[in-house]
Amino acid sequence: MPGHFETPEQRQECQLETCLQFERYCRRATACIFTLTTALRLLGVDWDPVASVTSMPRLHADALQTVVDHRNNKGRDRHALARPGTKRVAPTAVFVSSIPIETIEIAEGITCTTPEFTWFMFSRFLGLKDLVILGDAMMRRNTLHEPLTLDGFADLIARVECRAHRNGIRPPKGITQCRKALELMEEHTDSVMETILRLTLECYGLPRPVVNLPVRLSDGRLIFLDLAFPEAMVAVEYDGRHHSEQWAQDSLRRFAIEASGWAYVQVIGLGFITDADKRHVAELVGRLIRERTGKNYLLSTPLPLERVPDKRREAWKERPSGLTVAY
């Protein structure tokens, strides 16, 4: 229902029932392979592309997207009324893949593209920012599907490129976008807004922060910082609406973090809407890093996201991995 908030679990349950009904009434000799928006909902990915595909009706959630691997198998998009005696479950949009389709069985009789392959399919339709957001959402700490890693996405890109090279053909459309997105994606994020916050800071020239860095506080507690700059000991955390009733608890947490020597920046949802808001946050974080390290990374004009993965910036992308920082 447009405008109605649904949890990933609710979207998954609703989509599964629709697909089961569709398969019962579908006259194909083989089961359909669901993909794109339909696959996202079946997989329970915590990102709804509704705002990103508004101008593309074939990708809307009220349609069922399926994929075939040969043009001769491509059925016509079913938007017409059902024939007498049949039940119209939902309109369908059929897409063609020029490479072998990678699938996963969600439930008995229901198959969709794997999370990584679904991400690759979306690269033809989404901008770079949304493709990064989708990749991050698939690698959340808590997901309804099997945990994913950056290596899994990199392996998919390698398989696609290797096949194209072996057959002497150009890689399919979207592969360049995927490579750029991969350099910007991060594992173990918690929300879309945390991803947007991280990308904003990087566009303003700041070093890539560590996501969910484990830190042992001076009182012995182990916490995870949303975004952290360990060298400068600057922590940045996003507080959305879901944090509004935790004010007292969050205040105590912030006090403990600052008492352990960290500078703490709390970004509130209402204070991170306009370009001016985002610039203000970047300037604040940049100033704290400069004061604590003597290094000035802040750019007066933000880079286009497409330029952030530039190889010339690899020096400040290096960061620790899998370590607990104790102070």
C-alpha positions as YAML, in Angstrom:
chain: A
units: angstrom
residues:
- id: 1
  name: MET
  ca: [0.00, 0.00, 0.00]
- id: 2
  name: PRO
  ca: [1.63, 3.28, -1.06]
- id: 3
  name: GLY
  ca: [2.61, 5.51, 1.85]
- id: 4
  name: HIS
  ca: [2.10, 2.66, 4.34]
- id: 5
  name: PHE
  ca: [5.18, 1.67, 6.30]
- id: 6
  name: GLU
  ca: [6.00, -2.03, 6.21]
- id: 7
  name: THR
  ca: [8.80, -3.88, 7.93]
- id: 8
  name: PRO
  ca: [11.05, -6.14, 5.82]
- id: 9
  name: GLU
  ca: [9.31, -9.12, 7.44]
- id: 10
  name: GLN
  ca: [5.87, -7.83, 6.43]
- id: 11
  name: ARG
  ca: [7.00, -7.08, 2.87]
- id: 12
  name: GLN
  ca: [8.53, -10.54, 2.60]
- id: 13
  name: GLU
  ca: [5.40, -12.31, 3.86]
- id: 14
  name: CYS
  ca: [3.10, -10.32, 1.57]
- id: 15
  name: GLN
  ca: [5.32, -10.81, -1.49]
- id: 16
  name: LEU
  ca: [5.69, -14.52, -0.86]
- id: 17
  name: GLU
  ca: [1.93, -15.00, -0.79]
- id: 18
  name: THR
  ca: [1.52, -13.04, -4.04]
- id: 19
  name: CYS
  ca: [4.23, -15.08, -5.77]
- id: 20
  name: LEU
  ca: [2.73, -18.35, -4.56]
- id: 21
  name: GLN
  ca: [-0.63, -17.33, -6.01]
- id: 22
  name: PHE
  ca: [1.04, -16.28, -9.25]
- id: 23
  name: GLU
  ca: [2.82, -19.61, -9.63]
- id: 24
  name: ARG
  ca: [-0.44, -21.49, -9.06]
- id: 25
  name: TYR
  ca: [-2.13, -19.62, -11.92]
- id: 26
  name: CYS
  ca: [0.92, -19.24, -14.18]
- id: 27
  name: ARG
  ca: [0.86, -21.43, -17.29]
- id: 28
  name: ARG
  ca: [4.63, -21.60, -17.80]
- id: 29
  name: ALA
  ca: [6.17, -25.06, -18.01]
- id: 30
  name: THR
  ca: [8.91, -24.05, -15.58]
- id: 31
  name: ALA
  ca: [8.82, -21.97, -12.42]
- id: 32
  name: CYS
  ca: [9.40, -18.25, -12.76]
- id: 33
  name: ILE
  ca: [12.57, -16.58, -11.52]
- id: 34
  name: PHE
  ca: [11.58, -13.42, -9.68]
- id: 35
  name: THR
  ca: [14.00, -10.49, -9.68]
- id: 36
  name: LEU
  ca: [14.50, -6.77, -9.00]
- id: 37
  name: THR
  ca: [11.87, -5.23, -6.67]
- id: 38
  name: THR
  ca: [10.03, -8.53, -6.28]
- id: 39
  name: ALA
  ca: [13.28, -10.28, -5.31]
- id: 40
  name: LEU
  ca: [14.16, -7.56, -2.79]
- id: 41
  name: ARG
  ca: [10.86, -8.11, -1.04]
- id: 42
  name: LEU
  ca: [11.17, -11.90, -1.15]
- id: 43
  name: LEU
  ca: [14.67, -11.68, 0.31]
- id: 44
  name: GLY
  ca: [13.55, -9.29, 3.05]
- id: 45
  name: VAL
  ca: [16.10, -6.63, 2.15]
- id: 46
  name: ASP
  ca: [15.66, -3.57, 4.36]
- id: 47
  name: TRP
  ca: [15.40, -1.04, 1.54]
- id: 48
  name: ASP
  ca: [12.36, -0.09, -0.49]
- id: 49
  name: PRO
  ca: [13.26, 1.34, -3.93]
- id: 50
  name: VAL
  ca: [9.88, 3.05, -4.35]
- id: 51
  name: ALA
  ca: [11.31, 6.59, -4.48]
- id: 52
  name: SER
  ca: [14.06, 5.56, -6.87]
- id: 53
  name: VAL
  ca: [11.86, 3.85, -9.46]
- id: 54
  name: THR
  ca: [8.88, 6.21, -9.52]
- id: 55
  name: SER
  ca: [9.37, 6.90, -13.23]
- id: 56
  name: MET
  ca: [9.78, 3.18, -14.05]
- id: 57
  name: PRO
  ca: [6.39, 1.45, -13.65]
- id: 58
  name: ARG
  ca: [7.82, -1.95, -14.58]
- id: 59
  name: LEU
  ca: [9.87, -1.84, -11.35]
- id: 60
  name: HIS
  ca: [7.00, -0.85, -9.06]
- id: 61
  name: ALA
  ca: [6.14, -3.10, -6.15]
- id: 62
  name: ASP
  ca: [2.63, -3.81, -7.46]
- id: 63
  name: ALA
  ca: [4.15, -5.60, -10.49]
- id: 64
  name: LEU
  ca: [5.96, -8.92, -10.44]
- id: 65
  name: GLN
  ca: [9.37, -8.77, -12.09]
- id: 66
  name: THR
  ca: [10.72, -11.99, -13.59]
- id: 67
  name: VAL
  ca: [13.88, -12.70, -15.54]
- id: 68
  name: VAL
  ca: [14.68, -15.14, -18.37]
- id: 69
  name: ASP
  ca: [18.05, -16.02, -19.88]
- id: 70
  name: HIS
  ca: [17.20, -16.03, -23.57]
- id: 71
  name: ARG
  ca: [15.22, -13.64, -25.73]
- id: 72
  name: ASN
  ca: [13.22, -16.48, -27.25]
- id: 73
  name: ASN
  ca: [11.80, -17.19, -23.80]
- id: 74
  name: LYS
  ca: [10.72, -13.62, -23.12]
- id: 75
  name: GLY
  ca: [6.99, -13.48, -22.61]
- id: 76
  name: ARG
  ca: [5.00, -10.35, -23.14]
- id: 77
  name: ASP
  ca: [4.49, -8.14, -20.10]
- id: 78
  name: ARG
  ca: [1.07, -9.06, -18.80]
- id: 79
  name: HIS
  ca: [-0.81, -5.82, -18.19]
- id: 80
  name: ALA
  ca: [-4.04, -6.88, -19.95]
- id: 81
  name: LEU
  ca: [-7.03, -8.26, -18.09]
- id: 82
  name: ALA
  ca: [-6.98, -12.01, -17.48]
- id: 83
  name: ARG
  ca: [-8.81, -14.31, -19.84]
- id: 84
  name: PRO
  ca: [-12.28, -15.52, -18.71]
- id: 85
  name: GLY
  ca: [-11.98, -18.27, -16.14]
- id: 86
  name: THR
  ca: [-8.53, -17.24, -14.90]
- id: 87
  name: LYS
  ca: [-7.47, -15.11, -11.96]
- id: 88
  name: ARG
  ca: [-5.34, -12.00, -12.43]
- id: 89
  name: VAL
  ca: [-2.88, -11.95, -9.54]
- id: 90
  name: ALA
  ca: [-0.66, -9.03, -10.59]
- id: 91
  name: PRO
  ca: [0.81, -7.44, -13.71]
- id: 92
  name: THR
  ca: [4.21, -8.85, -14.64]
- id: 93
  name: ALA
  ca: [7.32, -7.39, -16.23]
- id: 94
  name: VAL
  ca: [9.75, -9.77, -17.91]
- id: 95
  name: PHE
  ca: [13.45, -8.92, -18.14]
- id: 96
  name: VAL
  ca: [16.19, -10.65, -20.12]
- id: 97
  name: SER
  ca: [19.63, -11.50, -18.73]
- id: 98
  name: SER
  ca: [22.50, -11.94, -21.17]
- id: 99
  name: ILE
  ca: [24.53, -13.80, -18.52]
- id: 100
  name: PRO
  ca: [23.75, -16.98, -16.53]
- id: 101
  name: ILE
  ca: [21.17, -16.19, -13.87]
- id: 102
  name: GLU
  ca: [22.14, -16.94, -10.27]
- id: 103
  name: THR
  ca: [19.17, -18.00, -8.15]
- id: 104
  name: ILE
  ca: [18.08, -18.96, -4.66]
- id: 105
  name: GLU
  ca: [14.96, -20.82, -3.53]
- id: 106
  name: ILE
  ca: [13.06, -18.71, -1.00]
- id: 107
  name: ALA
  ca: [10.32, -21.24, -0.33]
- id: 108
  name: GLU
  ca: [9.11, -24.43, -1.95]
- id: 109
  name: GLY
  ca: [8.28, -23.53, -5.54]
- id: 110
  name: ILE
  ca: [9.44, -19.90, -5.24]
- id: 111
  name: THR
  ca: [12.77, -18.94, -6.79]
- id: 112
  name: CYS
  ca: [14.36, -15.52, -7.15]
- id: 113
  name: THR
  ca: [17.73, -14.09, -8.09]
- id: 114
  name: THR
  ca: [20.40, -14.13, -5.39]
- id: 115
  name: PRO
  ca: [20.96, -10.87, -3.47]
- id: 116
  name: GLU
  ca: [24.19, -10.16, -5.37]
- id: 117
  name: PHE
  ca: [22.62, -10.89, -8.77]
- id: 118
  name: THR
  ca: [19.58, -8.77, -7.86]
- id: 119
  name: TRP
  ca: [21.97, -5.92, -7.03]
- id: 120
  name: PHE
  ca: [23.65, -6.41, -10.41]
- id: 121
  name: MET
  ca: [20.26, -6.37, -12.18]
- id: 122
  name: PHE
  ca: [19.43, -3.05, -10.49]
- id: 123
  name: SER
  ca: [22.67, -1.46, -11.77]
- id: 124
  name: ARG
  ca: [20.94, -0.83, -15.11]
- id: 125
  name: PHE
  ca: [18.25, 1.26, -13.46]
- id: 126
  name: LEU
  ca: [19.66, 2.92, -10.32]
- id: 127
  name: GLY
  ca: [22.04, 5.82, -9.90]
- id: 128
  name: LEU
  ca: [25.36, 5.25, -8.12]
- id: 129
  name: LYS
  ca: [24.13, 6.51, -4.74]
- id: 130
  name: ASP
  ca: [21.10, 4.21, -4.69]
- id: 131
  name: LEU
  ca: [23.19, 1.25, -5.84]
- id: 132
  name: VAL
  ca: [25.55, 1.82, -2.89]
- id: 133
  name: ILE
  ca: [22.58, 2.15, -0.52]
- id: 134
  name: LEU
  ca: [21.17, -1.13, -1.84]
- id: 135
  name: GLY
  ca: [24.51, -2.92, -1.48]
- id: 136
  name: ASP
  ca: [24.90, -1.66, 2.08]
- id: 137
  name: ALA
  ca: [21.35, -2.76, 2.92]
- id: 138
  name: MET
  ca: [22.15, -6.27, 1.72]
- id: 139
  name: MET
  ca: [25.18, -6.44, 4.03]
- id: 140
  name: ARG
  ca: [23.49, -5.24, 7.23]
- id: 141
  name: ARG
  ca: [24.46, -6.82, 10.51]
- id: 142
  name: ASN
  ca: [20.96, -8.28, 10.79]
- id: 143
  name: THR
  ca: [19.31, -9.56, 7.62]
- id: 144
  name: LEU
  ca: [16.55, -12.03, 6.76]
- id: 145
  name: HIS
  ca: [18.77, -13.64, 4.12]
- id: 146
  name: GLU
  ca: [22.20, -15.22, 4.48]
- id: 147
  name: PRO
  ca: [24.96, -12.75, 5.51]
- id: 148
  name: LEU
  ca: [26.76, -11.15, 2.58]
- id: 149
  name: THR
  ca: [30.24, -9.66, 2.22]
- id: 150
  name: LEU
  ca: [32.01, -7.32, -0.15]
- id: 151
  name: ASP
  ca: [33.92, -10.32, -1.45]
- id: 152
  name: GLY
  ca: [30.65, -11.87, -2.62]
- id: 153
  name: PHE
  ca: [29.84, -8.82, -4.75]
- id: 154
  name: ALA
  ca: [33.41, -8.64, -6.05]
- id: 155
  name: ASP
  ca: [33.27, -12.32, -7.03]
- id: 156
  name: LEU
  ca: [30.06, -11.73, -9.00]
- id: 157
  name: ILE
  ca: [31.64, -8.84, -10.91]
- id: 158
  name: ALA
  ca: [34.70, -11.00, -11.61]
- id: 159
  name: ARG
  ca: [32.55, -13.84, -12.95]
- id: 160
  name: VAL
  ca: [30.64, -11.48, -15.25]
- id: 161
  name: GLU
  ca: [33.83, -9.86, -16.58]
- id: 162
  name: CYS
  ca: [35.62, -13.19, -16.99]
- id: 163
  name: ARG
  ca: [32.73, -14.63, -19.01]
- id: 164
  name: ALA
  ca: [32.67, -11.56, -21.27]
- id: 165
  name: HIS
  ca: [36.45, -11.77, -21.81]
- id: 166
  name: ARG
  ca: [36.30, -15.51, -22.50]
- id: 167
  name: ASN
  ca: [33.56, -15.04, -25.11]
- id: 168
  name: GLY
  ca: [35.18, -11.97, -26.68]
- id: 169
  name: ILE
  ca: [32.23, -9.69, -25.93]
- id: 170
  name: ARG
  ca: [31.74, -6.50, -23.96]
- id: 171
  name: PRO
  ca: [30.57, -6.90, -20.34]
- id: 172
  name: PRO
  ca: [26.84, -6.22, -19.89]
- id: 173
  name: LYS
  ca: [25.47, -2.77, -19.19]
- id: 174
  name: GLY
  ca: [25.86, -1.72, -15.57]
- id: 175
  name: ILE
  ca: [29.17, -3.42, -14.84]
- id: 176
  name: THR
  ca: [31.06, -0.10, -14.63]
- id: 177
  name: GLN
  ca: [28.47, 1.24, -12.21]
- id: 178
  name: CYS
  ca: [28.86, -1.90, -10.12]
- id: 179
  name: ARG
  ca: [32.63, -1.48, -9.88]
- id: 180
  name: LYS
  ca: [32.23, 2.12, -8.69]
- id: 181
  name: ALA
  ca: [29.55, 1.17, -6.18]
- id: 182
  name: LEU
  ca: [31.65, -1.67, -4.79]
- id: 183
  name: GLU
  ca: [34.41, 0.77, -3.81]
- id: 184
  name: LEU
  ca: [31.89, 2.82, -1.86]
- id: 185
  name: MET
  ca: [29.94, 0.04, -0.15]
- id: 186
  name: GLU
  ca: [30.50, -1.08, 3.44]
- id: 187
  name: GLU
  ca: [29.58, -4.17, 5.43]
- id: 188
  name: HIS
  ca: [27.64, -4.21, 8.72]
- id: 189
  name: THR
  ca: [25.77, -0.91, 8.41]
- id: 190
  name: ASP
  ca: [22.51, -0.36, 10.30]
- id: 191
  name: SER
  ca: [20.40, 2.02, 8.22]
- id: 192
  name: VAL
  ca: [20.03, 3.89, 4.95]
- id: 193
  name: MET
  ca: [20.65, 7.22, 6.65]
- id: 194
  name: GLU
  ca: [23.94, 6.02, 8.11]
- id: 195
  name: THR
  ca: [25.02, 5.14, 4.57]
- id: 196
  name: ILE
  ca: [23.98, 8.57, 3.29]
- id: 197
  name: LEU
  ca: [25.81, 10.24, 6.18]
- id: 198
  name: ARG
  ca: [29.00, 8.30, 5.41]
- id: 199
  name: LEU
  ca: [28.83, 9.14, 1.71]
- id: 200
  name: THR
  ca: [28.24, 12.81, 2.50]
- id: 201
  name: LEU
  ca: [31.38, 12.99, 4.65]
- id: 202
  name: GLU
  ca: [33.43, 11.29, 1.92]
- id: 203
  name: CYS
  ca: [32.12, 13.66, -0.75]
- id: 204
  name: TYR
  ca: [33.45, 16.53, 1.38]
- id: 205
  name: GLY
  ca: [36.91, 14.97, 1.27]
- id: 206
  name: LEU
  ca: [36.99, 13.40, 4.74]
- id: 207
  name: PRO
  ca: [38.68, 10.02, 5.21]
- id: 208
  name: ARG
  ca: [36.41, 7.02, 4.97]
- id: 209
  name: PRO
  ca: [35.15, 6.32, 8.48]
- id: 210
  name: VAL
  ca: [35.13, 2.89, 10.05]
- id: 211
  name: VAL
  ca: [31.60, 1.48, 10.25]
- id: 212
  name: ASN
  ca: [30.41, 0.11, 13.60]
- id: 213
  name: LEU
  ca: [33.85, 0.22, 15.17]
- id: 214
  name: PRO
  ca: [33.98, -1.79, 18.43]
- id: 215
  name: VAL
  ca: [35.37, 0.38, 21.23]
- id: 216
  name: ARG
  ca: [36.11, -0.56, 24.83]
- id: 217
  name: LEU
  ca: [35.17, 2.41, 27.02]
- id: 218
  name: SER
  ca: [37.01, 3.47, 30.17]
- id: 219
  name: ASP
  ca: [34.25, 1.90, 32.29]
- id: 220
  name: GLY
  ca: [34.85, -1.48, 30.64]
- id: 221
  name: ARG
  ca: [31.79, -1.53, 28.38]
- id: 222
  name: LEU
  ca: [32.09, -2.60, 24.75]
- id: 223
  name: ILE
  ca: [30.11, -0.43, 22.33]
- id: 224
  name: PHE
  ca: [29.92, -0.01, 18.57]
- id: 225
  name: LEU
  ca: [30.26, 3.46, 17.04]
- id: 226
  name: ASP
  ca: [28.16, 4.10, 13.90]
- id: 227
  name: LEU
  ca: [30.98, 5.93, 12.12]
- id: 228
  name: ALA
  ca: [34.42, 6.45, 13.61]
- id: 229
  name: PHE
  ca: [37.70, 8.15, 12.74]
- id: 230
  name: PRO
  ca: [40.07, 6.21, 15.05]
- id: 231
  name: GLU
  ca: [43.17, 8.33, 14.41]
- id: 232
  name: ALA
  ca: [41.36, 11.48, 15.45]
- id: 233
  name: MET
  ca: [39.09, 9.70, 17.96]
- id: 234
  name: VAL
  ca: [36.03, 11.34, 16.44]
- id: 235
  name: ALA
  ca: [32.72, 9.46, 16.51]
- id: 236
  name: VAL
  ca: [29.70, 10.34, 14.36]
- id: 237
  name: GLU
  ca: [26.31, 8.77, 14.96]
- id: 238
  name: TYR
  ca: [22.94, 9.21, 13.29]
- id: 239
  name: ASP
  ca: [19.83, 9.40, 15.46]
- id: 240
  name: GLY
  ca: [16.59, 8.98, 13.53]
- id: 241
  name: ARG
  ca: [13.00, 8.81, 14.70]
- id: 242
  name: HIS
  ca: [13.51, 5.34, 16.18]
- id: 243
  name: HIS
  ca: [15.86, 6.92, 18.73]
- id: 244
  name: SER
  ca: [13.47, 9.65, 19.87]
- id: 245
  name: GLU
  ca: [12.30, 7.71, 22.95]
- id: 246
  name: GLN
  ca: [15.83, 6.80, 24.03]
- id: 247
  name: TRP
  ca: [17.01, 10.30, 24.85]
- id: 248
  name: ALA
  ca: [18.12, 9.59, 28.43]
- id: 249
  name: GLN
  ca: [19.91, 6.37, 27.48]
- id: 250
  name: ASP
  ca: [21.60, 8.02, 24.51]
- id: 251
  name: SER
  ca: [22.75, 10.93, 26.68]
- id: 252
  name: LEU
  ca: [24.41, 8.57, 29.15]
- id: 253
  name: ARG
  ca: [26.03, 6.69, 26.29]
- id: 254
  name: ARG
  ca: [27.37, 9.92, 24.80]
- id: 255
  name: PHE
  ca: [28.77, 10.98, 28.18]
- id: 256
  name: ALA
  ca: [30.64, 7.66, 28.50]
- id: 257
  name: ILE
  ca: [32.05, 7.98, 24.98]
- id: 258
  name: GLU
  ca: [33.30, 11.53, 25.58]
- id: 259
  name: ALA
  ca: [34.68, 10.56, 29.00]
- id: 260
  name: SER
  ca: [36.79, 7.95, 27.17]
- id: 261
  name: GLY
  ca: [38.47, 10.64, 25.09]
- id: 262
  name: TRP
  ca: [36.31, 10.66, 21.97]
- id: 263
  name: ALA
  ca: [34.82, 13.73, 20.34]
- id: 264
  name: TYR
  ca: [31.17, 12.92, 19.63]
- id: 265
  name: VAL
  ca: [28.96, 14.29, 16.85]
- id: 266
  name: GLN
  ca: [25.29, 13.42, 16.98]
- id: 267
  name: VAL
  ca: [23.40, 13.93, 13.72]
- id: 268
  name: ILE
  ca: [19.64, 14.34, 14.12]
- id: 269
  name: GLY
  ca: [17.28, 13.43, 11.29]
- id: 270
  name: LEU
  ca: [15.70, 16.88, 11.14]
- id: 271
  name: GLY
  ca: [19.16, 18.45, 11.03]
- id: 272
  name: PHE
  ca: [20.34, 16.44, 8.05]
- id: 273
  name: ILE
  ca: [17.89, 17.28, 5.26]
- id: 274
  name: THR
  ca: [19.13, 20.19, 3.16]
- id: 275
  name: ASP
  ca: [22.49, 20.63, 1.42]
- id: 276
  name: ALA
  ca: [23.28, 23.33, 3.97]
- id: 277
  name: ASP
  ca: [22.58, 20.88, 6.81]
- id: 278
  name: LYS
  ca: [24.92, 18.31, 5.28]
- id: 279
  name: ARG
  ca: [27.65, 20.88, 4.73]
- id: 280
  name: HIS
  ca: [27.36, 21.99, 8.35]
- id: 281
  name: VAL
  ca: [27.81, 18.40, 9.59]
- id: 282
  name: ALA
  ca: [30.80, 17.83, 7.30]
- id: 283
  name: GLU
  ca: [32.43, 21.08, 8.46]
- id: 284
  name: LEU
  ca: [31.95, 20.16, 12.11]
- id: 285
  name: VAL
  ca: [33.46, 16.70, 11.68]
- id: 286
  name: GLY
  ca: [36.27, 18.09, 9.51]
- id: 287
  name: ARG
  ca: [37.11, 20.74, 12.11]
- id: 288
  name: LEU
  ca: [37.29, 18.14, 14.91]
- id: 289
  name: ILE
  ca: [39.60, 15.92, 12.83]
- id: 290
  name: ARG
  ca: [41.82, 18.90, 12.04]
- id: 291
  name: GLU
  ca: [42.01, 19.96, 15.70]
- id: 292
  name: ARG
  ca: [42.95, 16.46, 16.82]
- id: 293
  name: THR
  ca: [45.35, 15.44, 14.04]
- id: 294
  name: GLY
  ca: [46.50, 18.66, 12.39]
- id: 295
  name: LYS
  ca: [45.24, 17.31, 9.04]
- id: 296
  name: ASN
  ca: [42.76, 19.32, 7.00]
- id: 297
  name: TYR
  ca: [40.75, 17.10, 4.66]
- id: 298
  name: LEU
  ca: [37.67, 19.26, 4.19]
- id: 299
  name: LEU
  ca: [36.86, 20.39, 0.66]
- id: 300
  name: SER
  ca: [35.15, 23.73, 0.04]
- id: 301
  name: THR
  ca: [33.01, 22.11, -2.66]
- id: 302
  name: PRO
  ca: [31.80, 18.51, -2.33]
- id: 303
  name: LEU
  ca: [32.95, 16.02, -4.92]
- id: 304
  name: PRO
  ca: [30.40, 14.27, -7.14]
- id: 305
  name: LEU
  ca: [29.95, 10.79, -5.70]
- id: 306
  name: GLU
  ca: [31.33, 9.32, -8.93]
- id: 307
  name: ARG
  ca: [34.72, 10.88, -8.16]
- id: 308
  name: VAL
  ca: [35.04, 9.63, -4.60]
- id: 309
  name: PRO
  ca: [36.41, 6.18, -5.56]
- id: 310
  name: ASP
  ca: [39.25, 7.88, -7.47]
- id: 311
  name: LYS
  ca: [42.41, 5.85, -7.08]
- id: 312
  name: ARG
  ca: [44.32, 8.99, -6.13]
- id: 313
  name: ARG
  ca: [42.39, 9.01, -2.85]
- id: 314
  name: GLU
  ca: [43.34, 5.48, -1.77]
- id: 315
  name: ALA
  ca: [45.88, 6.80, 0.73]
- id: 316
  name: TRP
  ca: [43.21, 8.07, 3.12]
- id: 317
  name: LYS
  ca: [40.89, 5.12, 2.58]
- id: 318
  name: GLU
  ca: [43.15, 2.73, 4.46]
- id: 319
  name: ARG
  ca: [41.62, 1.85, 7.80]
- id: 320
  name: PRO
  ca: [41.83, -0.91, 10.43]
- id: 321
  name: SER
  ca: [39.62, -3.96, 10.10]
- id: 322
  name: GLY
  ca: [38.31, -6.44, 12.64]
- id: 323
  name: LEU
  ca: [40.01, -4.79, 15.61]
- id: 324
  name: THR
  ca: [38.65, -3.53, 18.90]
- id: 325
  name: VAL
  ca: [39.95, -0.12, 19.88]
- id: 326
  name: ALA
  ca: [40.52, 0.30, 23.60]
- id: 327
  name: TYR
  ca: [40.92, 3.64, 25.35]
...
